[in-house]
């Protein structure tokens, strides 16, 4: 990461590596997935259906902010 708190781009790079290590394929991952309340950073698909939302936040942000945001997006899927 760059700086003390990293950036959202740094977080996305970590998430990309973790998703790949966990076996998620590019076909199962949608980035900037449109929802009625805004774009989700990542939506994970199973047989083409959304099953999870992942929000990227820089390290200095509280995890709860990303969790609340992801829950809001997931509620609209």
C-alpha positions as CSV (number, residue, x, y, z in Angstrom):
1,X,0.0,0.0,0.0
2,X,1.0,3.6,-0.5
3,X,1.0,6.0,2.5
4,X,-0.3,5.1,5.9
5,X,-3.9,4.6,5.0
6,X,-3.6,3.1,1.4
7,X,-6.0,4.0,-1.3
8,X,-9.2,2.4,-2.6
9,X,-7.1,1.3,-5.6
10,X,-4.8,-0.5,-3.2
11,X,-7.8,-2.2,-1.6
12,X,-9.1,-3.3,-5.0
13,X,-5.7,-4.8,-5.9
14,X,-5.8,-6.9,-2.6
15,X,-9.4,-7.9,-3.3
16,X,-8.6,-9.0,-6.8
17,X,-5.8,-11.2,-5.6
18,X,-7.9,-12.7,-2.8
19,X,-10.8,-13.4,-5.1
20,X,-8.4,-15.1,-7.6
21,X,-6.8,-17.2,-4.8
22,X,-10.3,-18.2,-3.6
23,X,-11.1,-19.5,-7.1
24,X,-13.4,-16.8,-8.4
25,X,-13.0,-16.5,-12.2
26,X,-13.3,-13.2,-14.1
27,X,-16.7,-14.5,-15.5
28,X,-18.0,-14.7,-11.9
29,X,-17.0,-11.2,-10.9
30,X,-18.6,-7.9,-12.0
31,X,-17.0,-4.7,-11.1
32,X,-18.9,-1.4,-10.7
33,X,-22.2,-3.3,-10.8
34,X,-25.1,-0.9,-11.1
35,X,-27.7,-0.9,-8.4
36,X,-30.6,1.5,-7.7
37,X,-28.5,3.0,-4.8
38,X,-25.2,3.3,-6.7
39,X,-22.5,1.1,-8.1
40,X,-21.3,-1.9,-6.0
41,X,-17.5,-2.3,-6.3
42,X,-17.8,-6.0,-6.8
43,X,-20.7,-8.4,-7.3
44,X,-20.0,-12.1,-7.2
45,X,-22.1,-14.3,-9.4
46,X,-23.1,-18.0,-9.3
47,X,-24.6,-19.3,-12.5
48,X,-25.1,-15.7,-13.5
49,X,-27.1,-14.8,-10.4
50,X,-25.7,-12.3,-7.8
51,X,-24.8,-13.9,-4.5
52,X,-22.5,-11.5,-2.8
53,X,-21.4,-7.8,-2.8
54,X,-17.9,-6.7,-1.9
55,X,-17.0,-3.1,-1.2
56,X,-13.5,-1.8,-1.4
57,X,-12.5,0.8,1.1
58,X,-9.1,2.3,1.8
59,X,-7.5,1.0,5.0
60,X,-8.1,4.2,7.0
61,X,-11.9,3.9,6.6
62,X,-14.0,2.0,9.1
63,X,-15.0,-1.5,7.9
64,X,-18.6,-0.8,9.1
65,X,-18.9,1.9,6.3
66,X,-18.2,-0.7,3.6
67,X,-20.4,-3.3,5.3
68,X,-23.4,-0.9,5.5
69,X,-22.8,0.2,1.9
70,X,-22.6,-3.5,0.7
71,X,-25.7,-4.4,2.6
72,X,-27.6,-1.5,1.0
73,X,-26.5,-2.6,-2.5
74,X,-27.3,-6.3,-1.8
75,X,-30.8,-5.3,-0.7
76,X,-31.4,-3.9,-4.2
77,X,-30.2,-7.0,-6.1
